[in-house]
């Protein structure tokens, strides 16, 4: 007799803390990919994954194998490991964060205000 193979929904078996960690890893991967200006489809091809699997990884699907996630990371940032990803200290991510910060605007001097008065 053959045993029935039953697919387990990982979201039902994980605690909310673990689901949150999965989502955090996904967000770090998305930020890294965007900061390094790598298209999702390109990263998927480099990793030997389908685009659907890349989408699942980036959505934080806990059912994706850790090996696929690590291959995807390596396709985006060759040589980077998971601990480095989570540290968030990649130069591309730091530059992206700096670009997205609001810039402080200083008050104009009286002379500048007078020059602009029309």
N, CA and C atoms as a LAMMPS dump frame, in Angstrom:
ITEM: TIMESTEP
0
ITEM: NUMBER OF ATOMS
354
ITEM: BOX BOUNDS ff ff ff
-5.0000000000000000e+02 5.0000000000000000e+02
-5.0000000000000000e+02 5.0000000000000000e+02
-5.0000000000000000e+02 5.0000000000000000e+02
ITEM: ATOMS id mol type element x y z
1 1 1 N 0.833 -1.188 0
2 1 2 C 0 0 0
3 1 3 C 0.875 1.25 0
4 2 1 N 0.395 2.238 -0.697
5 2 2 C 1.083 3.514 -0.746
6 2 3 C 0.52 4.446 0.318
7 3 1 N 1.425 5.129 0.965
8 3 2 C 0.973 6.116 1.942
9 3 3 C 0.58 7.383 1.2
10 4 1 N -0.467 7.989 1.659
11 4 2 C -0.902 9.255 1.06
12 4 3 C 0.057 10.352 1.502
13 5 1 N 0.545 11.105 0.539
14 5 2 C 1.428 12.214 0.851
15 5 3 C 0.557 13.446 1.076
16 6 1 N 0.722 14.015 2.241
17 6 2 C -0.099 15.158 2.594
18 6 3 C 0.785 16.401 2.699
19 7 1 N 0.433 17.417 1.968
20 7 2 C 1.174 18.673 2.014
21 7 3 C 0.719 19.455 3.243
22 8 1 N 1.676 19.935 4.005
23 8 2 C 1.374 20.67 5.227
24 8 3 C 1.466 22.161 4.944
25 9 1 N 0.45 22.896 5.344
26 9 2 C 0.463 24.35 5.206
27 9 3 C 1.327 24.899 6.331
28 10 1 N 2.506 25.413 5.978
29 10 2 C 3.465 25.881 6.972
30 10 3 C 2.924 27.034 7.813
31 11 1 N 2.051 27.833 7.247
32 11 2 C 1.506 28.961 8.002
33 11 3 C 0.65 28.479 9.166
34 12 1 N 0.066 27.3 9.04
35 12 2 C -0.758 26.771 10.115
36 12 3 C 0.08 26.129 11.212
37 13 1 N 1.295 25.691 10.879
38 13 2 C 2.117 24.985 11.853
39 13 3 C 3.122 25.881 12.569
40 14 1 N 3.294 27.103 12.104
41 14 2 C 4.266 28.001 12.718
42 14 3 C 3.601 28.989 13.666
43 15 1 N 4.316 29.34 14.714
44 15 2 C 3.84 30.366 15.642
45 15 3 C 3.938 31.724 14.955
46 16 1 N 3.183 32.685 15.447
47 16 2 C 3.179 34.009 14.817
48 16 3 C 4.57 34.638 14.857
49 17 1 N 5.354 34.362 15.89
50 17 2 C 6.722 34.897 15.967
51 17 3 C 7.56 34.358 14.813
52 18 1 N 7.408 33.076 14.517
53 18 2 C 8.158 32.458 13.422
54 18 3 C 7.697 32.999 12.075
55 19 1 N 6.411 33.238 11.925
56 19 2 C 5.901 33.829 10.69
57 19 3 C 6.45 35.239 10.517
58 20 1 N 6.559 35.961 11.621
59 20 2 C 7.133 37.296 11.579
60 20 3 C 8.586 37.273 11.145
61 21 1 N 9.333 36.273 11.597
62 21 2 C 10.729 36.14 11.195
63 21 3 C 10.835 35.842 9.708
64 22 1 N 9.943 35.021 9.211
65 22 2 C 9.919 34.701 7.791
66 22 3 C 9.645 35.962 6.966
67 23 1 N 8.721 36.778 7.442
68 23 2 C 8.402 38.032 6.756
69 23 3 C 9.575 39.008 6.824
70 24 1 N 10.298 39.013 7.941
71 24 2 C 11.459 39.908 8.096
72 24 3 C 12.572 39.519 7.119
73 25 1 N 12.826 38.23 6.986
74 25 2 C 13.838 37.763 6.035
75 25 3 C 13.433 38.17 4.621
76 26 1 N 12.157 37.994 4.31
77 26 2 C 11.655 38.359 2.979
78 26 3 C 11.854 39.84 2.713
79 27 1 N 11.536 40.683 3.687
80 27 2 C 11.678 42.132 3.5
81 27 3 C 13.141 42.507 3.307
82 28 1 N 14.038 41.849 4.028
83 28 2 C 15.476 42.107 3.857
84 28 3 C 15.928 41.727 2.45
85 29 1 N 15.431 40.603 1.943
86 29 2 C 15.78 40.177 0.585
87 29 3 C 15.262 41.166 -0.457
88 30 1 N 14.036 41.623 -0.29
89 30 2 C 13.457 42.58 -1.231
90 30 3 C 14.262 43.875 -1.212
91 31 1 N 14.58 44.363 -0.016
92 31 2 C 15.365 45.595 0.095
93 31 3 C 16.726 45.444 -0.565
94 32 1 N 17.364 44.313 -0.341
95 32 2 C 18.672 44.067 -0.942
96 32 3 C 18.57 44.016 -2.459
97 33 1 N 17.549 43.321 -2.954
98 33 2 C 17.387 43.203 -4.413
99 33 3 C 17.154 44.573 -5.04
100 34 1 N 16.299 45.372 -4.416
101 34 2 C 16.021 46.707 -4.945
102 34 3 C 17.246 47.612 -4.844
103 35 1 N 17.953 47.529 -3.725
104 35 2 C 19.143 48.358 -3.535
105 35 3 C 20.223 48.015 -4.556
106 36 1 N 20.32 46.753 -4.912
107 36 2 C 21.322 46.331 -5.89
108 36 3 C 20.794 46.389 -7.319
109 37 1 N 19.563 46.827 -7.462
110 37 2 C 18.922 47.011 -8.771
111 37 3 C 18.912 45.733 -9.621
112 38 1 N 18.49 44.649 -8.97
113 38 2 C 18.366 43.358 -9.65
114 38 3 C 16.886 43.08 -9.821
115 39 1 N 16.488 42.75 -11.033
116 39 2 C 15.083 42.413 -11.281
117 39 3 C 14.772 41.053 -10.677
118 40 1 N 13.542 40.899 -10.216
119 40 2 C 13.117 39.651 -9.592
120 40 3 C 13.287 38.467 -10.537
121 41 1 N 12.884 38.625 -11.786
122 41 2 C 13.016 37.54 -12.761
123 41 3 C 14.465 37.169 -13.02
124 42 1 N 15.332 38.18 -13.058
125 42 2 C 16.757 37.949 -13.267
126 42 3 C 17.356 37.175 -12.091
127 43 1 N 16.984 37.553 -10.878
128 43 2 C 17.48 36.849 -9.691
129 43 3 C 16.986 35.401 -9.678
130 44 1 N 15.749 35.202 -10.088
131 44 2 C 15.191 33.854 -10.128
132 44 3 C 15.955 32.972 -11.114
133 45 1 N 16.242 33.507 -12.29
134 45 2 C 16.987 32.746 -13.3
135 45 3 C 18.383 32.404 -12.787
136 46 1 N 19.065 33.404 -12.199
137 46 2 C 20.411 33.162 -11.666
138 46 3 C 20.408 32.075 -10.59
139 47 1 N 19.331 32.043 -9.79
140 47 2 C 19.233 31.075 -8.7
141 47 3 C 18.719 29.718 -9.161
142 48 1 N 18.264 29.639 -10.403
143 48 2 C 17.699 28.385 -10.903
144 48 3 C 16.315 28.115 -10.344
145 49 1 N 15.577 29.195 -10.096
146 49 2 C 14.232 29.088 -9.526
147 49 3 C 13.212 29.637 -10.505
148 50 1 N 11.965 29.244 -10.305
149 50 2 C 10.896 29.827 -11.106
150 50 3 C 10.581 31.214 -10.548
151 51 1 N 9.973 32.029 -11.363
152 51 2 C 9.58 33.368 -10.901
153 51 3 C 8.554 33.245 -9.787
154 52 1 N 7.699 32.228 -9.858
155 52 2 C 6.695 32.018 -8.806
156 52 3 C 7.36 31.72 -7.462
157 53 1 N 8.436 30.952 -7.483
158 53 2 C 9.155 30.659 -6.243
159 53 3 C 9.818 31.925 -5.71
160 54 1 N 10.371 32.738 -6.596
161 54 2 C 10.968 34.007 -6.175
162 54 3 C 9.907 34.886 -5.517
163 55 1 N 8.716 34.91 -6.081
164 55 2 C 7.629 35.697 -5.504
165 55 3 C 7.251 35.166 -4.125
166 56 1 N 7.208 33.85 -3.983
167 56 2 C 6.895 33.244 -2.682
168 56 3 C 7.964 33.597 -1.652
169 57 1 N 9.221 33.574 -2.067
170 57 2 C 10.32 33.936 -1.159
171 57 3 C 10.14 35.372 -0.698
172 58 1 N 9.855 36.269 -1.631
173 58 2 C 9.732 37.689 -1.307
174 58 3 C 8.456 38.017 -0.529
175 59 1 N 7.499 37.115 -0.528
176 59 2 C 6.291 37.308 0.28
177 59 3 C 6.457 36.697 1.67
178 60 1 N 7.589 36.015 1.898
179 60 2 C 7.84 35.415 3.2
180 60 3 C 7.149 34.092 3.408
181 61 1 N 6.851 33.387 2.334
182 61 2 C 6.195 32.081 2.425
183 61 3 C 7.112 31.116 3.185
184 62 1 N 6.694 30.639 4.37
185 62 2 C 7.543 29.751 5.154
186 62 3 C 7.67 28.341 4.572
187 63 1 N 6.901 28.054 3.544
188 63 2 C 6.961 26.733 2.92
189 63 3 C 8.066 26.593 1.892
190 64 1 N 8.772 27.69 1.593
191 64 2 C 9.864 27.637 0.627
192 64 3 C 11.081 27.034 1.32
193 65 1 N 11.737 26.112 0.635
194 65 2 C 12.915 25.448 1.208
195 65 3 C 14.026 26.456 1.472
196 66 1 N 14.741 26.249 2.566
197 66 2 C 15.826 27.154 2.936
198 66 3 C 16.902 27.184 1.85
199 67 1 N 17.119 26.072 1.171
200 67 2 C 18.109 26.031 0.094
201 67 3 C 17.737 26.968 -1.044
202 68 1 N 16.464 27.023 -1.382
203 68 2 C 16.008 27.927 -2.442
204 68 3 C 16.209 29.374 -2.009
205 69 1 N 15.904 29.674 -0.764
206 69 2 C 16.079 31.027 -0.251
207 69 3 C 17.554 31.422 -0.298
208 70 1 N 18.445 30.515 0.089
209 70 2 C 19.882 30.814 0.075
210 70 3 C 20.414 30.978 -1.346
211 71 1 N 19.902 30.189 -2.284
212 71 2 C 20.307 30.35 -3.683
213 71 3 C 19.844 31.702 -4.218
214 72 1 N 18.644 32.115 -3.828
215 72 2 C 18.097 33.409 -4.254
216 72 3 C 18.959 34.539 -3.691
217 73 1 N 19.328 34.436 -2.433
218 73 2 C 20.211 35.431 -1.817
219 73 3 C 21.536 35.503 -2.563
220 74 1 N 22.115 34.368 -2.883
221 74 2 C 23.394 34.343 -3.585
222 74 3 C 23.273 34.912 -4.998
223 75 1 N 22.116 34.758 -5.611
224 75 2 C 21.896 35.316 -6.947
225 75 3 C 21.844 36.842 -6.902
226 76 1 N 21.369 37.382 -5.797
227 76 2 C 21.275 38.832 -5.643
228 76 3 C 22.609 39.416 -5.19
229 77 1 N 23.24 38.743 -4.224
230 77 2 C 24.495 39.236 -3.635
231 77 3 C 25.444 38.057 -3.459
232 78 1 N 26.186 37.708 -4.509
233 78 2 C 27.089 36.556 -4.429
234 78 3 C 28.032 36.644 -3.227
235 79 1 N 28.09 35.558 -2.486
236 79 2 C 28.982 35.479 -1.336
237 79 3 C 28.367 35.945 -0.03
238 80 1 N 27.217 36.607 -0.086
239 80 2 C 26.574 37.083 1.141
240 80 3 C 25.877 35.919 1.826
241 81 1 N 25.975 35.868 3.16
242 81 2 C 25.251 34.824 3.884
243 81 3 C 24.03 35.432 4.589
244 82 1 N 23.23 34.58 5.174
245 82 2 C 21.972 35.005 5.78
246 82 3 C 22.2 35.975 6.945
247 83 1 N 23.234 35.741 7.729
248 83 2 C 23.524 36.644 8.846
249 83 3 C 23.89 38.041 8.354
250 84 1 N 24.645 38.107 7.282
251 84 2 C 25.002 39.409 6.703
252 84 3 C 23.759 40.111 6.164
253 85 1 N 22.869 39.345 5.539
254 85 2 C 21.625 39.923 5.03
255 85 3 C 20.832 40.567 6.156
256 86 1 N 20.691 39.84 7.255
257 86 2 C 19.876 40.326 8.364
258 86 3 C 20.515 41.497 9.102
259 87 1 N 21.823 41.63 9
260 87 2 C 22.495 42.751 9.675
261 87 3 C 22.144 44.079 9.019
262 88 1 N 21.802 44.055 7.725
263 88 2 C 21.393 45.272 7.022
264 88 3 C 22.511 46.256 6.766
265 89 1 N 23.758 45.795 6.84
266 89 2 C 24.87 46.73 6.66
267 89 3 C 25.511 46.658 5.278
268 90 1 N 24.773 46.153 4.311
269 90 2 C 25.262 46.134 2.934
270 90 3 C 25.323 47.57 2.419
271 91 1 N 26.429 47.977 1.786
272 91 2 C 26.552 49.356 1.3
273 91 3 C 25.409 49.791 0.381
274 92 1 N 24.892 48.891 -0.431
275 92 2 C 23.793 49.247 -1.333
276 92 3 C 22.521 49.559 -0.547
277 93 1 N 22.269 48.821 0.518
278 93 2 C 21.079 49.068 1.343
279 93 3 C 21.228 50.386 2.094
280 94 1 N 22.415 50.646 2.618
281 94 2 C 22.658 51.9 3.324
282 94 3 C 22.454 53.089 2.39
283 95 1 N 22.959 52.981 1.168
284 95 2 C 22.787 54.062 0.185
285 95 3 C 21.314 54.254 -0.165
286 96 1 N 20.582 53.158 -0.33
287 96 2 C 19.147 53.249 -0.633
288 96 3 C 18.399 53.935 0.502
289 97 1 N 18.73 53.584 1.747
290 97 2 C 18.07 54.206 2.895
291 97 3 C 18.377 55.7 2.96
292 98 1 N 19.6 56.074 2.663
293 98 2 C 19.971 57.499 2.681
294 98 3 C 19.188 58.279 1.629
295 99 1 N 19.034 57.667 0.439
296 99 2 C 18.293 58.344 -0.631
297 99 3 C 16.818 58.52 -0.28
298 100 1 N 16.273 57.603 0.514
299 100 2 C 14.844 57.656 0.802
300 100 3 C 14.509 58.486 2.041
301 101 1 N 15.522 58.913 2.79
302 101 2 C 15.273 59.756 3.966
303 101 3 C 14.827 61.148 3.533
304 102 1 N 13.895 61.709 4.286
305 102 2 C 13.504 63.091 3.958
306 102 3 C 14.677 64.034 4.241
307 103 1 N 14.817 65.038 3.389
308 103 2 C 15.887 66.015 3.546
309 103 3 C 15.385 67.181 4.385
310 104 1 N 16.236 67.641 5.271
311 104 2 C 15.891 68.786 6.098
312 104 3 C 15.946 70.059 5.269
313 105 1 N 14.992 70.895 5.457
314 105 2 C 14.943 72.165 4.741
315 105 3 C 15.196 73.271 5.765
316 106 1 N 16.159 74.124 5.476
317 106 2 C 16.468 75.212 6.407
318 106 3 C 15.618 76.424 6.061
319 107 1 N 15.439 77.276 7.047
320 107 2 C 14.721 78.533 6.834
321 107 3 C 15.564 79.45 5.965
322 108 1 N 14.905 80.222 5.132
323 108 2 C 15.605 81.189 4.3
324 108 3 C 15.991 82.408 5.125
325 109 1 N 17.112 82.993 4.765
326 109 2 C 17.537 84.226 5.438
327 109 3 C 16.648 85.373 4.945
328 110 1 N 16.719 86.499 5.638
329 110 2 C 15.926 87.677 5.251
330 110 3 C 16.286 88.128 3.842
331 111 1 N 17.588 88.077 3.508
332 111 2 C 18.034 88.491 2.164
333 111 3 C 17.483 87.539 1.099
334 112 1 N 17.473 86.244 1.406
335 112 2 C 16.937 85.265 0.455
336 112 3 C 15.44 85.463 0.273
337 113 1 N 14.741 85.726 1.371
338 113 2 C 13.292 85.959 1.296
339 113 3 C 12.996 87.204 0.449
340 114 1 N 13.801 88.276 0.633
341 114 2 C 13.606 89.514 -0.122
342 114 3 C 13.859 89.285 -1.598
343 115 1 N 14.898 88.46 -1.906
344 115 2 C 15.243 88.178 -3.305
345 115 3 C 14.126 87.384 -3.988
346 116 1 N 13.426 86.568 -3.219
347 116 2 C 12.348 85.751 -3.788
348 116 3 C 11.012 86.476 -3.838
349 117 1 N 10.891 87.575 -3.135
350 117 2 C 9.638 88.323 -3.099
351 117 3 C 9.36 88.952 -4.455
352 118 1 N 8.302 88.546 -5.092
353 118 2 C 7.977 89.103 -6.406
354 118 3 C 6.561 89.58 -6.458
